Amino acid sequence: MIAIKRLRTGLVFALALASPAAADECRPGGRGKTPDISFTLQPPVVNWHYHKTNEEIRVLRARSGGKVAAVGPNWQSIGLTLATTVLAVDVRVEATPIRGARSGAAGPEFCARLIWADVKFGSSRLDAYVARGYRQGSCPFQVVRAHEEKHIEVHRAAIERYAPRIEARLREAAPALPPVRVADPKAGAERLRKMLHDDLATIFDAMHKDVERENAALDTPEAYAKERRLCPKGEW
């Protein structure tokens, strides 16, 4: 079986203060250059583990929040794949003090524009486990490992399939982000970062739905029973 952890948060931003601007320049369509964009794909790197007991694997699965197929009370955790996927958005903004701030404002106002966006997408960790009760090279060991390799391939294929979609949306959405009028430059940077992140997260979430559906098809009582028949009963 596979359990998925998600990392979405990425908050690293830099500020550039520019000369004062008129209030009407802080609006969609106002002055501003196209932001620089960087996209980095982090491909999965698999780490195999063969020294955990059934109980230790069960605890890892439980802590990850992974779902278990309804296979009966005697089911044991003999294999597990833990995938951690990341969508991290970092930004830099240009914060321009606004001339003629709105009356009643508590302090100075700024116009924050996106000037750089960096997105990292992919896998930060991919760990696969086979219970240590199965001798390496034995029939059960090979069956459990082959099962986890199917989960790994689901994860790897999803990353490869969705990376171009996320990058294409990044290059479309980042230049379209409107400038924001804020009381604090850092607040402007976080606001623009969150706007971009939330936009990309719709694709990120769609990927996870696909992954969950494909993994669920592997983790069924019927699939487990078929795999167990590949080895003599006494070896399990």
N, C-alpha and C positions, 0 to 999 in steps of 0.2 A: 504494500500500500504506500501511498504518498501523502505527506502533509505539507502544506504550503504556508510559509510566512511571507508577509509583505512588508517592504520598507518603502514608504513614500516620501518621507520628510527629507528635504534638502534645503537648508537655509544658510547660504553663504552669500552675502551681497556686499558690494562696494558702492560708495557714493562719489559723485563728482559734482561739485558746486559750480554753477555757471553764473553769468552776469544776470542781473534782475531782468525779468520779463514782464510784459504787460499781461494783465489778467486774462484778456481774451485769447492769449496764445496757449493757455492750458486747456485745451479742448481737442476732441478728435479732429484731425485734419490740420492742426496747428503745426508750427515749425518743428522739425526734428528729423534726424537722419535714420536710415534703416538700421536696426540693431544688428550687431554681430551675433552669429549663432554657432554654437558648438554642440555636436551630438556624439556621444561615446557609447558604444555597445560593449557590455561586459558579458562575454559568452560563458556558458556553464563549464565549470571545471569540477569533475566528480572526485569525491574522496570516499573510498570504500573502507568500511569498518567491519571486522569479523570477530571482535572480542566482547561484544555485549551479550548479556544473558537475555532470555525471553522477557523477564521482568524489567530489565533495564530498557529494553526496546519499547515495552508497553508504556513505561513512564515517559520516555521521550515522545511517543506518539500522543499521550494524554496532555503533556505540557504544550505541545504544538497546536492542540485543538483539532487534530486530524480526526476524520470520521472513520468508523469501522463498519464494514459490511456485516449484516445480520446473519452470521454463520453458526450461531448456537452457543451454548454456555461453555463448551470445551475449547473454544477458539483460543489460540495463543499467538502472541506477536513473535513471528519468526523472521520477518523482514520489514524494512521501512526505508523510505526515501524522504528526506527533508530538503525542501527547496526554499530558498530565500530569494525573492525577487525584489528588485529595487527600481524605483522611479524617483530620481533625485533631481531637483530643479534649483539651480543657482542663478542669481541675476546680479547685474550692476545697473544702477540708474543714475541719471543726471538730475540733480535736484536744483531747481532754479527758484530763487526768492521771487515772489510775485509783487509787483508794484500795484498799488491801489487795491489792497486786500479788502475783502468784504467787511462792511461795518459790523461791529459787534464781535469780531474775531478775537479770541483770547490772546493771540500772539501772532508772530509772523506766519505767513503761509508760503508753501512751496508748490511748485509744479514738478512732479516726478515723472520722468520718461525712461522707458527701458532702453538701454544702450548695449546690453550684452546679456545673452541667455545661454546657459550651459545645461544640458540634460544628459544624465547617465541612466541607462536602462539595461536591464539584464539580470544576471544572477550574481549575488554576493557570496552565496554558499550553496553547495549541492552535495549532501551527505547521504550515502546509501549504506544500509546495515543488513547483514545476514547474521542470524543468531549463532553464537559460538558453539552450540550443541551439534552443529553439522560440520563434519570434517571437510576441509577444503578439498575439492575434487570429487566428493561423494555425490551420488545422484540427488539427494535432497538439497545439498548446497548449490548444485548447478541449477536446479529448478527454481529455488528461491532467488538466486542471483539473476536468472533470466527474467523472472517476474519484475524485479526492481529495475532491470535495464529497460523494460517496456515503459515504466513510469519516467525514467530518465529521458527516454526518447520523446515522450509526450511533452515534457518540459522544454527540452532543447528545440523541438520543432516549433513550439509556440513562440519562444523567444525569437527565433529566426523569422517566423511568419509575421510577427507584430512589430518588429524593429523598424521596417520600412514605413509602416503606417504611422508610428509615433514620430519618426523623424520628419515625415512629410507634413504631419499636422503641426509640429513644432515650427517648421519653416513658414507655414501659412499663418499660424496664430500669433507668433511673437511680433512680427511687424504690424499686426492689426491691433495690438493692445493699445488702448487709448491712454494718454497721459492722465495722471490723477492729481487732484488738488488736495493737499494734506497739510497738517500743522507741523509734521515732523518728517524729515527726509527718510529716516529708517522705517517709519510706518508706510511711507510710499513704496519703498523697496519691497517690504513684506507683502503689501497689498498686490503689487504687480506680480510678484513671485507666486502668490497663492492663485491669482487669476489664471496664470499660465499652467500651473500645476493641476488645478481642478479641470481645466480644459483637457489636458492630456490624460488625466485619470479616467476619463470615460472609456478611452481605448484600453488602458491598463486593466480596468475592471472587466471589460469584455473579454480580454485574454484569459483572465482567471476563471471566468465562467466556462470558457471552452476547455481549459485544462481540467477543471473539476469534473466536467461532463465526461471527458475522455478517460480520466482516471477511474471514475466510478464504473465505467464499463469493464475495467480490468479487475476491479475488486468486488466481485459478486460471488455468492456461494457456488454457483455453477462453475465459474472460472477456477476457483480454488479447488473444487472437487476434481475437475479435469486435470489440474496440475499435480494433485496428490496421486492420481492414478499413473503418473509417469514413472514412479518409483515403487518398488515392492513395499507392502505395508510395514514390514518389519524394520525398514530403514527410517521410517518417520518416528 
